[in-house]
Amino acid sequence: MQLESLQQNISSQVMAHPIVAAITAKQMNRIQYRTYMEDVYAYAQHSAQVIGLAGVRLINTQPDLARYLFHHADEELGHDKWAASDLRDLGMADSAIAVSTPSSACLRMIGLEYYYAQMANPIGLLGWMFVLESLGGNIGGQIARGIDTALNLNGKGTYFLAGHGEADAHHSEDLFRVISNNVKDPADVEVFLRMAREGRELYCGILDHAYASAPLVR
């Protein structure tokens, strides 16, 4: 598999999204960013669980992958609290955060994660992980800085994105190695690539929802 090319395609598609242009032009507003972070908070609550579930199902057939997934699941613990902290910095009360609901695209993404982790080929979950780790490592820090500038946040409210921008560069390297060494069977490659495509489109759907949530600043 050409993982470098796939990673570049994922990053390029997200960087071409209108909401990224709005960030660069300082036209994004807090409602759009808060809407995005509500989805982040929603899916972050499930990340460690689905990764751990996939690991359990790979213990006997792919023990190296299982060990990697268990380690990564541990690293994902508490990241929903990072997102909740950002939402508080953006003015949301804890009561509002607790009852916030994901967009349709985010809900479908969470459902697809559980489908592969619990029912279908768990290798598929690596495709979703590849999308998020690639974005975090490649453009997460850049996007966090752009949002901070566009919204005059003074370093508050971007802890989740900035933190993943730092951590995911290393995670992406590890994931490249793990996938290259362990995802070789044609059926596994196919399911990995399909989930990468699905994950990319659903993530862009999350961005679509955030972009449409409020008029741009003019």
LUMPAKE-878054 format. One record per residue: x, y, z of N, C-alpha, C, O in turn. Coordinates in steps of 0.1 Angstrom, whole numbers, always signed. Each point is the difference from the previous one (the first is absolute). Example, Ala and Ser with C-alpha at 12.3 -4.5 7.8 and 13.67 -1.06 7.14 Angstrom:
% LUMPAKE-878054
   nxx   nyy   nzz  caxx  cayy  cazz   cxx   cyy   czz   oxx   oyy   ozz
  +132   -57   +78    -9   +12    +0    +9   +12    +0   +10    +0    +7
   -14   +11   -14    +9   +11    +0    -8   +11    +8    +5   +11    +1
//
This chain:
% LUMPAKE-878054
   nxx   nyy   nzz  caxx  cayy  cazz   cxx   cyy   czz   oxx   oyy   ozz
    +8   -12    +0    -8   +12    +0    +9   +12    +0   +10    +1    +6
   -15    +9   -13    +7   +13    +0    -6    +9   +11    -8    +9    -3
   +13   -11   +15    -6    +7   +11    +3   +15    +0    -8    +8    +4
   +20    -4    -9    +4   +14    -1   -10    +7    -9    -4   +11    +3
    +1   -17   -15    -9    +6    -9   -14    +1    +6    -7   +10    -2
    +3   -20    +8   -14    +0    +7    -1   +11   +10   -10    +7    +1
   +21    -6    +7    +0   +11   +11    -1   +13    -7    -7    +9    +5
   +15    -7   -16    +0   +13    -6   -14    +3    -6    -5   +12    +0
    -2   -22    -6   -13    +2    -6   -10    +4   +11    -8    +9    -2
    +9   -15   +14    -9    +3   +11    +2   +14    +4   -10    +8    +2
   +23    -4    +1    +3   +14    +4    -4   +10   -10    -6   +11    +3
    +8   -14   -16    -3   +10   -10   -15    +2    -1    -4   +12    -3
    -4   -22    +4   -15    +1    -1    -5    +9   +11    -8    +9    -2
   +14   -11   +14    -5    +8   +12    +5   +14    -2    -8   +10    +3
   +20    -8    -7    +6   +14    -2    -8    +8   -10    +0   +12    +0
    -6   -20   -10    -8    +7   -10   -14    +3    +4    -8    +7    -8
    +4   -11   +20   -14    +3    +5    -2   +15    +2    +9    +6    +5
   -21    -1    -8    -3   +14    +2    +2    +5   +14    +4   +12    +2
    -6   -21    +8    +2    +5   +14   +15    +3    +2    +3    +9    +9
    +6   -16   -15   +14    +3    +1    +3   +14    -6    +8    +8    +5
   -14    -6   -17    +2   +13    -6    -5   +11    +9    +6   +11    +0
   -17   -13    +6    -6    +9   +10    +9    +3   +11    +1   +12    +5
    +6   -22    +0    +9    +2   +11   +12    +9    -4    +4    +9    +7
    +1   -12   -19   +11    +7    -5    -3   +15    -3    +8    +9    +3
   -21    -7    -7    -4   +14    -3    -6    +7   +12    -5   +11    -1
    +6   -18   +13    -5    +6   +12   -15    +3    -1    -5    +9    +6
    -2   -18   -13   -15    +1    -1    -7   -10    +8   -13    +0    +0
   +20   -10    +6    -7    -9    +8    -5    +7   +13    +5    +9    +4
   -16   -15    +1    -5    +6   +13    -1   -10   +10    +1   -12    -2
    -4   +16   +14    +0    -9   +12   -11   -11    -1    +2   -11    +5
   -13   +15   -11   -11   -10    -1    +5   -12    -8    -3   -11    +3
    +9   +14   -14    +5   -11    -9   +11    -8    +7    -1   -13    -1
   +10   +19    +8   +10    -8    +7    -6    -8   +11    +4   -11    +3
   -13   +17    +5    -7    -7   +11    -8   -12    -6    +0   -10    +7
    -6   +12   -18    -8   -11    -6   +10   -12    -4    -3   -11    +3
   +14   +15    -8   +10   -10    -3    +5    -7   +12    +1   -13    +1
    +2   +20   +10    +5    -6   +12   -11    -8    +7    +4    -9    +7
   -16   +12    -9   -11    -9    +6    +1   -14    -7    -2   -10    +7
    +5   +10   -20    +2   -13    -6   +12    -7    +5    +0   -12    +2
   +11   +19    -1   +12    -5    +6    -2    -6   +13    +4   -12    +3
   -11   +19    +6    -3    -5   +13    -8   -13    -1    +2    -9    +8
   -12    +8   -17    -8   -11    -2    +8   -13    -4    -1   -10    +6
   +10   +12   -16    +7   -12    -4   +12    -4    +9    +4   -11    +1
    +1   +21    +6   +11    -2    +9    -4    -9   +12    +8    -7    +6
   -21    +7    -3    -5    -8   +11    +1   -15    -3    -1    -8    +9
    +2    +5   -22    -1   -14    -4   +14    -6    -5    +1   -12    -2
    +8   +21    -1   +13    -4    -6    +7   -11    +7    +3   -10    -6
    -1   +12   +19    +8   -11    +8    -8   -13    +0    +6   -11    -1
   -19   +12    +2    -8   -12    +0    +0    -8   -13    +3   -12    +0
    -5   +19   -11    +0    -8   -13   +14    -5    -3    +1   -11    -6
   +10   +18    +9   +13    -5    -2    +3   -12    +8    +6   -10    -4
   -10   +11   +17    +2   -12    +9    -8   -12    -5    +5   -11    +1
   -18   +13    -5    -8   -11    -5    +7    -7   -12    +0   -12    -1
    +5   +20    -8    +7    -5   -12   +12    -9    +4    +3   -10    -5
    +4   +16   +15   +12    -8    +6    -4   -13    +5    +7   -10    -2
   -18    +9   +10    -5   -12    +5    -2   -11   -10    +3   -11    +1
    -9   +15   -13    -4    -9   -10   +13    -4    -8    -1   -10    -8
   +12   +16   +10   +12    -3    -8   +10    -7    +8   +11    -3    -4
   -14    +0   +17   +10    -6    +9    +6   -13    -6   +12    -3    +0
   -21    -6    -5    +4   -13    -4    +6    +0   -14    +9    -8    -3
   -14   +16    -6    +4    +0   -14   +11   +10    -3    +9    -3    -9
    -9   +14   +16   +10   +11    -3    +5    +6   +13    -3   +11    +3
   +11   -19    +5    +4    +5   +13    +7   +13    +1    -1    +8    +9
   +10    -6   -20    +7   +13    +0    -9   +11    -2    +2   +11    +7
   -12   -12   -16   -10   +10    -1    -8    +2   +12    -3   +12    +4
    +0   -22    +3    -8    +1   +12    +8    +8   +11    -6    +8    +6
   +19   -11    -5    +8    +7   +10    +0   +15    -3    -1    +9    +8
    +3    -6   -21    +0   +14    -5   -13    +7    +4    +0   +11    +5
   -11   -18    -8   -13    +6    +2    -3    +2   +15    -5   +11    +4
    +9   -20    +4    -2    +2   +15    +8   +12    +5    -5    +8    +8
   +17    -7   -13    +9   +11    +4    -7   +14    -5    +0    +9    +7
    -4   -10   -19    -6   +13    -6   -13    +3    +7    -3   +12    +2
    -5   -22    +2   -13    +3    +7    +3    +7   +13    -7    +9    +4
   +18   -14    +3    +4    +7   +13    +3   +14    -3    -3    +9    +9
   +10    -6   -20    +4   +14    -2   -12    +9    -4    +1   +12    +2
   -12   -18    -6   -12    +8    -4    -9    +3   +12    -9    +8    -1
   +12   -15   +12    -9    +2   +12    +1   +15    +5   +11    +6    +1
   -23    +0    +1    +0   +13    +5    +0   +11   -10    -1   +12    +3
    +2   -15   -16    +1   +10   -10   -14    +7    -2    +0   +11    -5
   -11   -18    +9   -13    +7    +0    +0   +12   +10    -7   +10    -2
   +15   -12   +12    +1   +11   +10    +8   +12    -6    -3   +12    +4
   +12   -15   -13    +7   +11    -7   -10    +8    -8    +0   +12    +0
    -9   -19    -7   -10    +7    -8   -10    +7    +8    -4   +11    -3
    +0   -17   +15    -9    +7    +9    +6   +13    +5    -7   +10    +2
   +20   -10    +1    +7   +11    +5    -1   +12   -10    -2   +11    +3
    +5   -15   -16    -1   +10   -11   -14    +6    -1    -2   +12    -2
    -8   -21    +3   -14    +5    -1    -3   +10   +12    -7    +9    -2
   +12   -12   +13    -2    +9   +11    +7   +14    -2    -5   +10    +2
   +17   -11    -8    +7   +12    -4    -7    +8   -11    +1   +12    +0
   -10   -19    -7    -8    +7   -11   -13    +4    +6    -8    +6    -8
    +6    -7   +20   -12    +5    +7   -12    -9    +2   -10    +4    +5
   +12   -17    -7   -10   -10    +3    +0    -4   +14   +11    -3    +6
   -23    +2    +0    -1    -5   +14    +1   -15    +0    -3    -6   -10
    +7    +1   +22    +1   -15    +1   -13    -7    -3    +0   -11    -6
   -11   +17   +10   -13    -6    -3    -3    -1   -14    -6    -9    -5
   +10   +20    -3    -2    +0   -15    +9   -11    -6    -4    -6   -10
   +16    +5   +14   +10   -10    -5    -6   -14    +2    +1    -8    -9
    -6    +6   +21    -5   -14    +3   -11    -4    -9    -2   -12    -2
    -6   +21    -3   -12    -4    -8    +2    +3   -15    -9    -2    -8
   +22    +6    +4    +2    +3   -14    +0   -13    -8    +3   -11    +6
    -7   +12   -18    -2   -13    -8    +8    +2   -13    +2   +11    -5
    +3   -22    +0    +8    +0   -12    -8    +3   -13   -12    -3    +0
   +19    +9   -10    -6    +1   -13    -3   -13    -6    +5   -10    +5
   -12   +10   -16    -3   -13    -7   +13    -7    -5    +1   -12    +1
    +8   +20    -6   +13    -5    -5    +8    -6   +11    +6   -11    -1
    -6   +18   +12    +7    -5   +12    -6   -13    +6    +7   -10    +3
   -20   +10    -3    -7   -12    +5    +2   -12    -9    +2   -11    +5
    -2   +13   -18    +4   -11    -9   +14    -5    +2    +3   -12    -1
    +6   +22    +3   +14    -4    +2    +2    -9   +13    +6   -10    -1
   -13   +14   +12    +1    -7   +12    -6   -14    -2    +5   -10    +4
   -17    +9   -11    -6   -13    -3    +9    -9    -8    +1   -12    +2
    +6   +18   -12    +9    -8    -9   +12    -5    +8    +4   -11    -2
    +1   +19   +12   +11    -4    +8    -4   -13    +8    +7   -10    +0
   -19   +10    +6    -4   -11    +8    -3   -12    -9    +2   -12    +4
    -7   +14   -16    -3   -11   -10   +13    -8    -3    +0   -12    +1
   +11   +19    -4   +12    -7    -2    +6    -5   +12    +6   -11    +0
    -6   +18   +11    +6    -4   +13    -7   -13    +5    +7    -9    +6
   -20    +8    -7    -8   -10    +6    -5   -11    -9    -1   -12    +4
    -1   +15   -17    -7   -10    -8    +7    -4   -13    +2   -11    -2
    +3   +21    -5    +7    -3   -13   +15    -2    +3    +4    -2   +11
    +4    +3   -22   +14    -2    +1    +6   +12    +8    +0   +11    -4
    +6   -14   +16    +5   +11    +9   +11    +8    -6    +4   +11    +4
    +3   -17   -14   +10    +7    -7    -5   +13    -6    +7   +10    -2
   -20   -10    -1    -6   +13    -6    +2   +11   +10    +1   +12    -5
    -1   -14   +18    +1   +11    +9   +14    +8    -2    +0   +12    +3
   +10   -19    -8   +13    +6    -3    -2   +11   -11    +8   +10    +0
   -17   -12    -9    -3   +10   -10    -5   +13    +6    +5   +11    -4
   -14   -12   +13    -5   +12    +7   +11    +6    +8    +1   +12    +0
    +6   -20    +7   +11    +6    +8   +11    +7    -9    +5   +10    +4
    -3   -16   -16   +10    +6    -9    -5   +14    -4    +9    +9    -1
   -21    -8    -2    -6   +13    -4    +3   +11   +11    +5   +10    -2
   -10   -13   +14    +1   +10   +11   +15    +2    +4    +3   +12    +3
    +5   -22    -2   +14    +2    +4    +7    +8   -11    +9    +8    +3
   -12   -11   -16    +6    +7   -11    -3   +15    +1    +9    +9    -2
   -22    -6    +4    -4   +14    +1    +6    +7   +12    +5   +11    -1
    -5   -18   +12    +6    +6   +12   +14    +3    -1    +5   +11    +3
    +3   -20    -8   +14    +1    -2    +4   +10   -11   +10    +7    +2
   -17    -7   -13    +3    +8   -11    -4   +15    +1    +7    +9    -3
   -20    -7    +7    -5   +13    +0    -7    +5   +13    -4   +11    +1
    +4   -20    +9    -7    +4   +12    +6   +12    +7    -8    +9    +4
   +21    -8    -3    +6   +12    +6    -2   +12    -8    -3   +11    +6
    +4   -12   -19    -2   +12    -9   -14    +5    +2    -3   +12    +0
    -7   -21    +0   -14    +4    +1    -3    +6   +13    -7   +10    +1
   +13   -16   +10    -2    +6   +13    +5   +14    +1    -7    +9    +6
   +19    -6   -12    +5   +13    +1    -9   +10    -9    -2   +11    +4
    -3   -16   -15    -8    +8    -8   -13    +4    +7    -5   +11    -1
    -1   -21    +8   -13    +3    +7    +3    +9   +11    -8   +10    +3
   +19   -11    +4    +3    +9   +12    +1   +14    -5    -4    +9    +6
   +11    -7   -18    +1   +13    -6   -13    +6    -5    -4   +11    +3
    -4   -20   -10   -12    +5    -6   -10    +4   +11    -8    +9    -2
    +7   -16   +13   -10    +3   +10    +6    +7   +12    -8    +2   +10
   +20    +2   -10    +6    +7   +11    -1    -7   +13    -5    +6   +10
    +8   -19   -10    -2    -8   +12   +12    +1   +10    -2    -4   +12
   +13   +10   -16   +11    +2    +9    +5   -13    +7    +3    -1   +12
    -3    -9   -20    +5   -13    +4   -10    -9    +8    +3   -11    +3
   -15   +16    -2   -11    -8    +7    -9    -6   -11    -3    +6   -10
    -2   -18   +13   -10    -6    -8    +5    -8   -12    -8    -5    -8
   +21    +3    +7    +6    -8   -10    +8   -11    +5    +9    -6    -6
   -11    +2   +19    +9   -10    +7    -1   -13    -8   +10    -7    -1
   -22    +2    -3    -1   -13    -6    +8    +0   -13    +7    -9    -3
    -9   +19    -6    +6    +0   -13   +15    +2    +1    +8    -7    -6
    -4   +16   +15   +15    +3    +2    +6   -13    +6   +11    -3    -4
   -17    -3   +14    +6   -12    +6    +1   -11   -10   +10    -7    +1
   -20    +5   -10    +1   -11    -9   +10    +4   -11    +6    -9    -6
    -4   +22    +3   +10    +4   -10   +14    -5    +4    +8    -3    -8
    -6    +4   +22   +13    -4    +5    +2   -15    +1   +10    -6    -4
   -21    -1    +9    +1   -14    +3    -1    -8   -13    +6   -11    -1
   -15   +15    -8    -3    -9   -11   +11    -1   -10    -1    -9    -8
   +10   +18    +8   +12    -2    -9    +7   -13    +3    +4    -7    -9
    -2    +5   +22    +6   -13    +4    -9   -12    -1    +4   -10    -4
   -17   +13    +7   -10   -11    -2    -1    -4   -15    -1   -12    -3
    +2   +21    -6    -1    -3   -14   +12    -8    -4    -2   -10    -8
   +14   +13   +13   +12    -8    -4    -2   -15    +5    +3    -9    -7
    -8    +8   +19    -2   -13    +6   -11    -8    -8    +2   -12    -3
   -12   +19    -1   -11    -6    -8    +4    -4   -14    -4   -11    -4
   +13   +19    -2    +6    -4   -13    +7   -13    +1    -2    -9    -8
   +10    +8   +19    +8   -12    +2    -9   -13    +2    +2   -10    -5
   -12   +12   +14    -8   -11    +4    -8    -5   -12    -1   -12    -3
    -5   +22    -5    -7    -4   -12    +8    -7   -10    -3   -10    -6
   +15   +16    +3    +9    -6   -10    +4   -14    +4    +2    -9    -9
    +0    +6   +22    +5   -13    +4   -11   -10    +2    +3   -12    -1
   -15   +16    +3   -11    -9    +4   -12    -1   -10    -8    -9    +1
    +6   +19    -9   -12    +0    -9    +5    -3   -14    +3    +9    -8
    -2   -22    +5    +5    -5   -13   -10    -9    -7    +1    +0   -13
    -9    -7   +20   -10    -8    -7    -9    +8    -8    -5   +11    +4
    +2   -15   -17    -8    +9    -9   -14    +4    +6    -4   +11    -2
    -2   -20    +9   -13    +3    +6    +1   +11   +11    -8    +9    +2
   +19   -10    +6    +3   +10   +10    +3   +14    -6    -4   +10    +5
   +12   -11   -16    +4   +13    -7   -13    +6    -5    -2   +13    +1
    -7   -21    -7   -12    +6    -6    -9    +6   +11    -5   +11    -2
    +4   -17   +14    -9    +5   +10    +7   +13    +6    -7    +9    +4
   +20   -10    -2    +7   +12    +5    -2   +12    -9    -4   +11    +4
    +5   -13   -17    -1   +11   -10   -15    +5    +0    -2   +12    -2
    -7   -21    +2   -14    +4    +0    -3    +9   +12    -7   +11    -1
   +11   -15   +13    -3    +8   +12    +8   +13    +0    -5   +10    +5
   +17   -10   -11    +7   +13    -2    -8   +10    -8    -2   +12    +3
    -4   -18   -14    -8    +9    -9   -13    +4    +7    -4   +12    +0
    -2   -21    +7   -13    +3    +7    +3   +11   +12    -7    +9    +1
   +18   -12    +6    +4    +9   +11    +3   +14    -5    -4   +10    +6
   +11    -9   -17    +3   +13    -6   -13    +8    -4    -2   +11    +3
    -7   -18   -10   -13    +6    -4    -8    +4   +12    -6   +11    +0
    +5   -19   +10    -8    +3   +12    +6   +12    +8    -7    +8    +5
   +20    -8    -5    +7   +12    +7    -3   +12    -8    -3   +11    +6
    +3   -11   -19    -3   +12    -8   -15    +3    +2    -4   +12    +0
    -5   -22    +3   -14    +3    +3    -1    +7   +13    -8    +9    +2
   +17   -12    +8    +0    +8   +12    +4   +14    -2    -6    +9    +6
   +16    -7   -15    +4   +14    -3   -12    +7    -8    -2   +12    +2
    -5   -19   -11   -11    +6    -7   -11    +5   +10    -5   +11    -1
    +3   -19   +11   -10    +4   +11    +4   +12    +7    -8    +9    +3
   +21    -9    +1    +5   +12    +7    -1   +13    -8    -4   +10    +4
    +8   -12   -17    +1   +12    -9   -14    +6    -2    -2   +12    -1
    -8   -21    +0   -14    +4    -2    -7    +5   +12   -12    +5    -1
   +18    -6   +13    -7    +3   +12    -3   +14    +3    -8    +4    +8
   +16    +5   -15    -2   +15    +3    +5    +7   -12    +9    -4    -7
   -14   +16    +5    +6    +9   -11   +14    +3    +2    +5    +1   +12
    +3    +0   -23   +14    +4    +2    +1   +15    +4    -9    +8    -2
   +20    -5    +9    +3   +14    +4    +3    +7   -13    +8    -4    -8
   -13   +16    +6    +3    +8   -11    +6   +14    +4    +3    +8    -9
//
